[in-house]
Amino acid sequence: MLSSVTHARVIVDELVRCGVADAVLCPGSRNAPLSFALQAADAAGLLRLHVRIDERTAGFLALGLAARSGRVVPVCTTSGTAVANLHPAVLEAAHAGLPLLVLSADRPAELVGTGASQTIAQPGIFGSAARAVLTAAPGASAALLRSIVDRAVAAAGAGAPGPVQLNVPFAEPLVPGAGDGLPPGRAGGAPWTAVARPTPVVAPLPLDPSAPTLVVAGHGGPPVRTGAPVVAEPTSGAWPGSVRSGPWLLDRPDLRPAQVVVVGRPTLHRPVQRLLADPGVAVYAVQDGRDPQGWTDVAGSVRAVGALPELEPDADWLHRWKVADAAATAVLDRDLAGPTGLVLARALVPALPDGAQLVLGSSNPVRDVSLAAVPRAGLRVLSNRGVAGIDGTVSTAVGAALAHPGPTVALMGDLTLLHDTTGLVIGPDEPVPDLTIVVLNDRGGGIFHLLEQGAPEHAGAFERVFGTPHRVDIGALAAATGAAHHRAEDVAGVVSELTRPVRGVRLVELVADRSELRDRHELLRTAVRNAVDGAMLDVTG
């Protein structure tokens, strides 16, 4: 029988053979065999190791690495609650389709249920979120261990990617000793079992290519080539060629399509959901073999799922959208005293160089970019939209920056930053990215001002339970974690700071007032509506 240390060395060696290039590790006793094996692989230049003290942070760091690289990224923990702390990242990976591999060290099976310290029932702890749950049990041969690792990596990364749990029970001794050598694998560094990715063939959608059609492209969707107008979220591959003011126009009856084709997973805008639920609109979905949901159909309105055919809507339909977009864009580009988040998004996106990466926080930042920025090519945009939670955004940005060859900027609110402050804690021996985090600090939850609970009649309860104000000094927080800090006076100051070279992690803070956020959004919405009304009168006569 293999020792625990040899057991771990076989697992790590096979992960490297499967193409794993980064691994994340949290300290612990029961995962010591894997810790030694991962450190040795890092020292030999076989992979890059990232050590973190907080399992939740570690999970989202691995998520960011996987989101940018497209590779399977393992995150290794000790037993007990350490594993449970990965659950938010596992859920995000499951719904976003990201190849995350949980390497959960465990106590021997005979200790579960005996009261042994740090011992829980770990296999299946993530429920239906895990694509697969495998156990690399003691007593397995080296060949079987390698086969199990290959199966885990394939389940995480092939087909519809997602999280996989590989639970590894270890018996003592847990540290290297005599006779703990690595049994050989097959020559040439190839995996024990080579697994080909499936390539599904999808039939085209049975729709009318000449009908007034709108393409709605959501998170994770691929680029599209079509003659129809495209309304896309920033994290869609279709965003660069989309209608700039699209989200502002979706409720207009004079722009109502006869057909909608959904690509990816739209999550940002309520008018999109209202459009997809309209019984007078025929809804179709593009099938993406990598989408863990198969296709998006919140309203149950999708008539068929398939590939996007060539679309050639009539000239009048295209002209109406062009006129409406031009009128709305003129309003969005005026020097209005608009909401600070929209003004910041409008200025920040074009200021980034080609080849840059932008990581967007949840709530307002991702919506601000969608509503105000000019869609552009040459920019990779990432965001945790699988479950659209606030969790782990700093850590995701750090991981994405470590996997990206160009500059990375993250845009987030103050609560999102505070929710993941341990993401800023990077040890002195760890790889450190060059990352700028732009923090729009309005001292609370600005997104809630724009929802139903932000209405004036709820003012008595709003600030404490939704606004959740705080007194955190962002500069002091940066100093405590070793990050640089710059407090900008205005949006122009933020953009100016982005032109300065960055080494390590830098926080650029812009203070804003959220008390008038709801009113300013409504004023802008009214201005857009009035401008488009006037322009469309000229079109319709």
N, C-alpha and C positions, 0 to 999 in steps of 0.2 A: 504493500500500500504506500502511496506517495505521502511524504510529509506535507504539512500545511504550507511550508515555505516553497517546496518544489511545486505543489499544487498551484500556488499563486504565480510562480514563475512561468509555468506552462500557460496559464490564462493570459498573462501580460504579453508573452511572446506571441501567442496566437492573435491577440488584438493588433499587435504591430503588423503581423503578416496580413491581416485583413484591411490594412490601410489606416488604422487609427493613428492620428498625428498629434492629438492633444488629449490630455486626461486631467481631471480635476479630483483632488484628494482632500478629505477632511481628516484631522488627527483622531486616533482612537487606539484602543488596545486590540480588539478582536480583528480589526482589519490590518494589523501590523504586517502579516505576510504580504499582502498586496501593497502596502506602503513601501516595504523594502524593494519589492519587485518593480514598482513604478519609478522609484528613485533611481534604481540601477539602470532602467531603460532610458530615463532622462539623462543620466550621466554619460551613457554611451551614445547619446544623440539619436536614439531610435524614436523618441517622441518628446513632446514638450509637456512638462508637468506643472500644474498650477495648484498650490496648496492654499486652502482657506479654512478659517476657524469656525465658520457658520455654515451649516449644511444648506439652509435655504439660499444663501448667497451663492454657495457652490453650485447648486442646481441651476440657477439662472445664469451663472457664468458659463457653465457647460452649454446651456441653451443658446446663449449669444454666439459662442464658438461654432455650434452646429448650424445656427441660422445663417451665418456668413459663409462658412466653409462648405456646407452641404455634406460634411462627413459625420459619421457616427462619433459621438464624444461620450466617453464613460465618465461617471462621477462616482467616486468610491467613498463609502461611509463605514463606520463601525456599526455595531448592532444596536437595537432598541429604538429609542425616540429619534436617534440620528437619522434613521431611514424615513420616519414619518415626516421629518422636516423637508424632505424632497417633494412632498406631495403637490404643493403649488406648481413647481416647475414641471412635474410629470403631467399634471393636468394641462398646462399650457402647451407642452410638447405634443400631447395627444390631440388637442384641438387645432393646433397650428401645423401639425404634420412635420415635426422636427425629430431627427434621429438621435434620441437621448438613450444612453445605456446606463441603468442603475446597477452598480456593482455593490451589493449590500452584503457585507460580511455578517456572519451569523454564528451563534453558539451551536454546538452539536445538537441534533434533533432530539436526543434523549433528555436534554435539559429544559426544553420548552414545556411550560406548565408545571415546573417543579419549584418555582420561586427563585430560580437562579437570577443573579443580578444582570441587568441590561438584556433581559431575554423576553422577547415577545414572539408571537406568530407572524413572521415576516413575509413568507411567500403569499402573494395575493393582496398585500396591504394596500395597493393602489387600485384594487377593484378592476372595473371594466376599462380604466384609462390605459392600462398596459396592453400593448399589442401581444405580448407573450410574457410568461413567467417561467423561468427555467431555474433549475438547481444544479450546481456543480458540486455534487456531494462527495464526501470522503469515500475512498475506495474505488473511485472511477480511475480507469487507466489514463495515461497521457493522451492516447489516441481519442478516447471518448471525451475527455475534457476539451481537446481541440475541436472536436465535432460540435460540442455544445456551444462553445464560443462562436463558431462560425454560424450556427443556427441563430444565436442571439443577435449577432451583427446583421445578418440578413433580415431578420424580423424587424429590426430597428430602421434599417436603411433602404431596403428594397421595396418596390411596389409603393404602397402608401406609408411613408416613413412615420415613426412615432416612438414612444418610449417603450423600453423593454427592461424587465427586471431580471438580473442574473444573481440569484441568491447563493452565497458561498459559505457554507458552514466550515469553520476551522476548529480543529482540536489543538490543544497545546502539545508541544511547544510552538510558539508563535514567532520566534526569532531564528535567524539562520544558524545552522550548526554544521557539523561534519556530515557529508553525504547528501547535502541538499542541492546537488547539481541539476541542471536542466536537461531532461530527456530530449533527444533531437527530434525536430520536425522533419518535414520533407525538404529536400534540397532546394536552394534557390530562393528561399524566403517567401514562398507562395503559401496561401492558406491551406489547411488540411483538406477542406472541402470548398471548392470554388462554386459560387452561387451566381447565376446570371440574373440580371434584372428583367422583369417581365416588360414586354412592349405591347400594350393593348392596342387593338385596331377598333376605332370608333366610327360608326356610321354618321353621316351628316344629319343635322336637325331637319325635320320635315316642316319647314316654315315657308312663307311666301317671301322670297328675296326682294321683291319690289315694294312691299308694304312699308308704311312708316314704322321704322324699327329703331329702337334705342338699345345700345349695349351698356349694361351696368356691370362694371368690373370692380370686384371687391378684393379684399386681402388675399394674397397668395396666388392670385390668378396670373396666368402667363400673358405675355404680350399678345395683342391681337392685331390683325390686319383686316380692316373692314371699311366699307364705304359709308357705314352708318355712324351717327354721332355716338361718342363714347363718354359716359360719365364714370370716372374711375377714382378710387381711393389712392392715396399716395403710396401705399404698400402693394399696389397692384402693378404687374409688369406692363399694363396698358396705360398707366398714368401719363407718361411723356406725350402721348398723342391724343389726350382726352380734351374735352371741352372745359376750358378754364373755370367758367362760372356754373358748370353743370349742377352742383348741389343746390344752388339758389333757384333753379328753374323747374325743378321736378314737379312742383305742385300746380303748374300752369295748365289749364285746360287746353289752351291753344297750342301747346307743345306735347300734348298727350299722345303717346305712340299707340299704334295698333298691336305691336309686338314688342316684347322685351326679351333680350337674351342675357342671362346672368352668367358671368365668368368669375370664378373665385367665390369669395365669401364676403358679401357686403355687410358691414357691421356699424358704420359710423352715423348714417343719417336717417332720421325717421321718415322723411319724404320718400326715400327708396322703399322702405317697407310698405308704406301706403300704396305706392305705385304697384308693387308686386302683389298686393292683396286686392287690387281693383279687378272685379269680375269682368270688366269690359276690355281688359288687356290680356292678350295671349302671352303666357310666360313660358320660356324655354330655358334650359340650362346646359352649359357646356360641361362635358364630363372631363375631369382631370384625374388620371390614375393615381396621382400623388395626394389627392384631397382625402383626408381621413373621413370626411362626412359623405363622400361620394358626390353630392351636389347640394347646394343650398336651396331650401324650400320651406321657409318659416311659415308661410301662409297656406301651404298645401296647394299651390296654384300651378306648379310646373306641369306642362302637358307632355313634354318629351325631353330626354337627355341624350346628347350626342355631340358631334363636332360642329364647329361654326362654319357654315357654308359662305360662299361669296354673297354679299348683300349689296343691292343697288337700289336704295330708296329713291323716290322721284325727286326731281330738282326742287320742287316747292317745299317739301319737307326739310331738305337740307338747308335751303335758304332761310326758312323761319328760324331754325336753330342758330344759324350763323348771325342773323340780325339780333336775336335775343342775347346771344353770348357777347356780341360787341357792345350792346347797351349796358349789360350788367358789368362787363369788364371795365368800362369807362368809369363806373361808380366805384368799383373796387380799387381802381388805380388813382382816384382822387386823393388829395391830401386831407382826408377827413379826420376828425377827432374820434376815430373809431376805437374799438376795444384794443387794448395794448397787445393782447395775444395775437390778434389778426394782423396788426401792424408789424409786429415782430416777425411773424411767419412770412409775410409778404416780402420783408427785407432780407431775411436770413437765407432763404432758399436760393435766390440768384447769386448771393455772395459767396457760396461754396464753390470751390474749383471743380472742374471735371475730374472724375475719379474719386470724389469724396463720398463718404458714407454719412447718412443722417439717421439717427435712432430717435424715434418719437415716443414720448411718454403717453400714458393713457389719458383719458378725459379730454381736456381742452387742447393740448398741443397738437395731437394728431388731427383733430378736427379743424384747428386753426390753419394748419397747412393745407388741408383739403379745401377749406372755404376761401382762403385768401392768396395762396401762393400760385405762381404761374407754373403749370406742369412743365417739367424739363427732362431732357435726357442727360446722361453723364453723371447721374447721381443715384446711388443705391440707397433705398429707403427701407428701414426695418422698424417693426413695432411688435409688441406682444399683443396681437389681436386674436389669438386662439380662444382665450377666455376673456380677454380684454380687461384683465385685472391690473391693479396698481403694483402688484408684487414684483420685486426683483429687477426693476428697470435699470438701476445703476449697474448692477452686475451683468445684465444682458448687454448693456452698452460697452462695458469693459471687455466682455468676451468677444463681441462683434469687432471691437477695435483691435484686439489682439490678432484676429484672423484676417484683417483687412490691410492691404498693402498701401493704401492712401490715407489721407486724414479722415478722422471721424469726429463728428459733432453730435451730441445728444441734446435734445430740447425737451425739457420737462418742467412740471410745476414743483412748488416747494414741498407739498405733501408727498409727492412721488419720490422726491429726493430723500425726505425724512423716513419714508417707509423702508428704505433700503440703505441706510447709512453704513451698514457693515460692508456694503459693496465697495466703499472707499478704502476699506482696510486691506491693504496689500502688503504682504511681508517683505522684508528687505532682500530676500533671496528669490523673489518671484518675478516673472516677466511682467513688466509694467507697460501699458499702452500709452501712446500719445493721444489723449482724449480730452476734448473740451466739452464740458457739460454746461449748457446755458439753462439757467434756472429762472423762470418767471415767478418771482416771489410776491404773491398777493396775500400771504399770511393766512392761508386757508383753502377751502375747497371751492374754487371758482365755478366748477362745472355745475354745481347744484343751483347756482343763481339762474341757470338757463333751463332748468327742469321745473316740473310742476311745483315742487316744494319751495322754489324761489319766488313764487307769486306773492304779491303784497299781503294777502290775507294770512300768510303763514309766517309773517315777519317776527312774531313773538317767540316762536320756537326755533327759527331758522339758524341764527348765528352759532348757537352752542352746539346743536346736534347735527347740523349739515355744514355750516361754515367751518367748524372745528378750528378756531383760531389758535395760534401758537406764538411763542416768543423766542424761537430759536434764532441765534445769531449765526447766519450761514458762514460768515467769515471765520468765526471761532470754530465752527464745525470743520471747515476745511483745514484750518491750522492743526486741529487735534488729530486729523487723519493723514497729515502730510501732503495735502493737495494745495495747489496754488489757488488764489482767490482774487478776483477783480470785480468790483462793484461798478457797473456802468451807470451813467447818468440818464441815458435814454437809449432808444433803439439804435440810433446812429453809433452810439458808443459801443454797443454790443457788436455791431458789424465791424467797426474799426478794430476791436480786440481780436476778432476772428482772423484778421490779416497778420497778426503777430505769431511767430512760431511757438509751438508748444512742446514742452518736454515733460512727459508724465501726465498726470491728471490735473486739469485746471477747471475751476468753477467760475463761470461768468454770471453774475447775479444782476437781475434787473427787477427793481421793486415796482409793483403796480398796485393800483387801488381797484378792488373788485366790487365796491359798493354800487357802482353805476353800470356794471357789466351787462345786466339784463336790459336796461334801457338803451344802452349804446348798440347792442345787437339788434334791438327792435328798430331803432332809427336807421341802421344800415339796411336792414331787411326791407323797410318801407321805401328807402331811397332806391334800392335795386328794383323793387316791384314797380315803382312809378316810372323809372327810366325804361324798363322793358315794356310796360303798358304803352308808353308813347311811341316807342320804336315799332311795336307790333301793329299799331293803328295804321302806320304807313304801309305795312305789308298787306294787311287785310282790307285796307280801304275803308 
